[in-house]
């Protein structure tokens, strides 16, 4: 609901984060990136960003915005509590505090054009903008 105003138009702060001052009502759909898990042996290779980039290019037709929450999954156990799942994903090896991990993840997603909507924990990207390249082999 942080993305919309009372009349179900994108809220001004969401439009600002998207880099648009026009309502995108003619593109009413919203693409929500809900969860991304990367196996430990594939981390550090930009595979997650490449997957998100591919989904952005393939699934955002007709969307006014692409949204996600940069939530570091190693802190999910404090909410849901599944130590086996944490261990399987290697998330039990991460150290540090939540805010630091969240900032790092936000910087990571910003490489694809995602920006934080001020006053929220939601990040949005504008599907009308060119999706940034991540290197020679992603085009």
Sine and cosine of phi, psi and omega as CSV:
sin_phi,cos_phi,sin_psi,cos_psi,sin_omega,cos_omega
0.00,0.00,-0.24,0.97,0.05,-1.00
-0.92,0.39,-0.30,0.95,-0.02,-1.00
-0.99,0.12,-0.37,0.93,-0.17,-0.99
-0.87,-0.49,0.41,-0.91,0.11,-0.99
-1.00,-0.07,-0.15,-0.99,-0.07,-1.00
-0.91,0.41,-0.33,0.94,-0.02,-1.00
-0.97,-0.23,0.25,0.97,0.03,-1.00
0.89,0.45,0.49,0.87,0.21,-0.98
-0.99,-0.17,0.40,-0.92,0.05,-1.00
-0.87,0.49,0.73,-0.69,-0.02,-1.00
-0.91,0.41,0.50,-0.86,0.01,-1.00
-0.80,0.60,-0.63,0.78,0.00,-1.00
-0.94,0.35,-0.49,0.87,0.08,-1.00
-0.95,0.31,-0.69,0.73,0.04,-1.00
-0.87,0.49,-0.64,0.77,0.02,-1.00
-0.89,0.45,-0.70,0.72,0.03,-1.00
-0.90,0.44,-0.54,0.84,0.04,-1.00
-0.98,0.22,-0.17,0.98,-0.02,-1.00
0.98,0.21,0.49,0.87,-0.03,-1.00
-0.71,-0.70,0.65,-0.76,0.10,-1.00
-0.96,-0.30,0.09,1.00,0.04,-1.00
-0.98,-0.21,0.59,-0.81,0.12,-0.99
-0.92,0.39,0.62,-0.79,-0.02,-1.00
-0.96,-0.27,0.63,0.78,-0.05,-1.00
-0.87,0.50,-0.43,0.90,0.03,-1.00
-0.97,0.24,-0.11,0.99,0.11,-0.99
-0.82,-0.58,0.97,0.25,-0.20,-0.98
-0.97,0.23,-0.24,0.97,-0.08,-1.00
-0.98,0.21,0.43,-0.90,0.03,-1.00
-0.81,-0.59,0.82,-0.57,0.08,-1.00
-1.00,-0.07,0.87,-0.50,-0.02,-1.00
-0.95,-0.31,0.86,-0.51,0.11,-0.99
-1.00,0.02,0.95,-0.32,-0.19,-0.98
-1.00,-0.02,-0.68,0.74,-0.10,-0.99
-0.37,-0.93,0.63,-0.77,0.05,-1.00
-0.64,-0.77,0.85,-0.53,0.05,-1.00
-0.87,-0.49,0.76,-0.66,0.03,-1.00
-0.88,-0.47,0.80,-0.59,0.05,-1.00
-0.87,0.49,0.61,-0.79,-0.07,-1.00
-0.78,0.63,-0.62,0.78,-0.06,-1.00
-0.94,0.34,-0.21,0.98,-0.01,-1.00
-0.96,-0.29,-0.01,1.00,-0.02,-1.00
-0.95,0.32,0.42,-0.91,0.04,-1.00
0.99,0.16,0.19,0.98,-0.02,-1.00
-0.88,-0.47,0.18,0.98,-0.04,-1.00
0.89,0.45,0.36,0.93,0.01,-1.00
-0.91,0.42,-0.64,0.77,0.04,-1.00
-0.88,0.47,-0.72,0.69,0.03,-1.00
-0.90,0.44,-0.62,0.78,0.02,-1.00
-0.91,0.42,-0.63,0.78,0.03,-1.00
-0.91,0.42,-0.71,0.71,0.02,-1.00
-0.89,0.45,-0.68,0.73,0.01,-1.00
-0.86,0.51,-0.71,0.70,0.01,-1.00
-0.88,0.48,-0.71,0.71,0.03,-1.00
-0.89,0.46,-0.63,0.77,0.04,-1.00
-0.87,0.50,-0.69,0.72,-0.04,-1.00
-0.95,0.30,-0.58,0.82,-0.08,-1.00
-1.00,0.07,-0.53,0.85,-0.20,-0.98
-0.94,-0.35,-0.05,1.00,-0.15,-0.99
-1.00,-0.08,0.06,1.00,0.03,-1.00
-0.85,0.53,0.79,-0.61,0.00,-1.00
0.99,0.11,0.03,1.00,-0.01,-1.00
-1.00,-0.04,0.64,-0.77,0.10,-0.99
-1.00,0.07,-0.36,0.93,-0.02,-1.00
-0.37,-0.93,0.41,-0.91,0.14,-0.99
-0.88,-0.47,0.77,-0.63,-0.10,-1.00
-0.79,-0.62,0.51,-0.86,0.11,-0.99
-0.42,-0.91,0.24,-0.97,0.13,-0.99
-0.88,-0.48,0.83,-0.55,0.00,-1.00
-0.98,0.18,1.00,0.09,-0.03,-1.00
-0.93,-0.36,0.90,-0.43,0.02,-1.00
-0.92,0.39,0.90,-0.44,-0.14,-0.99
-0.90,0.43,-0.33,0.94,0.02,-1.00
-0.90,0.43,-0.27,0.96,0.02,-1.00
-0.99,-0.11,-0.04,1.00,-0.02,-1.00
-0.91,0.42,-0.52,0.85,-0.03,-1.00
-0.88,0.47,-0.46,0.89,0.04,-1.00
-0.94,0.35,-0.34,0.94,0.03,-1.00
-0.99,-0.10,-0.76,0.66,-0.11,-0.99
-0.96,-0.27,-0.54,0.84,0.09,-1.00
0.95,0.30,0.91,0.42,0.09,-1.00
-0.81,-0.58,1.00,0.08,-0.07,-1.00
-0.87,0.49,-0.52,0.85,0.01,-1.00
-0.90,0.44,-0.70,0.72,0.02,-1.00
-0.90,0.44,-0.67,0.74,0.05,-1.00
-0.85,0.52,-0.70,0.71,-0.02,-1.00
-0.92,0.40,-0.68,0.73,0.00,-1.00
-0.86,0.50,-0.63,0.78,0.00,-1.00
-1.00,0.05,-0.05,1.00,-0.01,-1.00
0.96,0.29,0.29,0.96,-0.04,-1.00
-0.98,0.19,-0.28,0.96,0.02,-1.00
-0.96,0.29,-0.15,0.99,0.00,-1.00
-1.00,-0.01,-0.22,0.97,-0.01,-1.00
-0.96,0.29,0.68,-0.74,0.05,-1.00
-0.89,-0.46,0.22,-0.98,0.07,-1.00
0.91,-0.41,0.04,-1.00,-0.04,-1.00
-0.98,-0.17,0.31,-0.95,-0.09,-1.00
-0.86,0.51,-0.77,0.64,-0.08,-1.00
-0.87,0.50,-0.66,0.75,0.01,-1.00
-0.90,0.43,-0.71,0.70,0.01,-1.00
-0.90,0.43,-0.62,0.78,0.02,-1.00
-0.91,0.42,-0.69,0.72,0.04,-1.00
-0.87,0.49,-0.67,0.74,0.01,-1.00
-0.89,0.46,-0.70,0.72,0.01,-1.00
-0.91,0.40,-0.63,0.78,0.06,-1.00
-0.89,0.46,-0.68,0.73,0.05,-1.00
-0.88,0.48,-0.64,0.77,0.00,-1.00
-0.89,0.46,-0.75,0.66,0.00,-1.00
-0.94,0.35,-0.42,0.91,0.02,-1.00
-0.91,0.41,-0.33,0.95,0.07,-1.00
-0.88,0.47,-0.37,0.93,0.03,-1.00
-0.99,-0.17,0.15,0.99,0.04,-1.00
1.00,-0.08,0.09,1.00,0.03,-1.00
-0.96,0.27,0.66,-0.76,0.03,-1.00
-0.75,-0.66,0.56,-0.83,0.01,-1.00
-0.97,0.26,0.70,-0.71,0.17,-0.99
-0.98,0.19,0.87,-0.49,-0.05,-1.00
-0.80,0.60,0.69,-0.73,0.03,-1.00
0.99,0.15,0.12,0.99,0.00,-1.00
-0.74,-0.68,0.07,-1.00,0.13,-0.99
-0.95,-0.32,0.34,0.94,-0.01,-1.00
-0.99,-0.15,0.66,-0.75,0.12,-0.99
-0.92,-0.40,0.59,-0.81,0.02,-1.00
-0.76,-0.65,0.45,-0.89,0.12,-0.99
-0.76,-0.65,0.52,-0.85,-0.01,-1.00
-1.00,-0.04,0.91,-0.42,-0.02,-1.00
-0.93,0.36,-0.23,0.97,0.03,-1.00
-0.98,0.21,-0.32,0.95,0.00,-1.00
-1.00,0.08,0.42,-0.91,0.02,-1.00
-0.91,0.41,0.77,-0.64,0.02,-1.00
-0.94,0.33,0.83,-0.56,-0.05,-1.00
-0.85,0.52,0.57,-0.82,0.07,-1.00
-0.98,0.22,0.54,-0.84,0.05,-1.00
-0.94,-0.33,0.07,1.00,-0.02,-1.00
0.55,-0.83,0.08,-1.00,-0.12,-0.99
-0.89,0.46,-0.55,0.84,-0.12,-0.99
-1.00,-0.08,0.26,0.97,0.05,-1.00
-0.95,-0.30,0.00,1.00,-0.03,-1.00
-1.00,-0.08,0.00,0.00,0.00,0.00
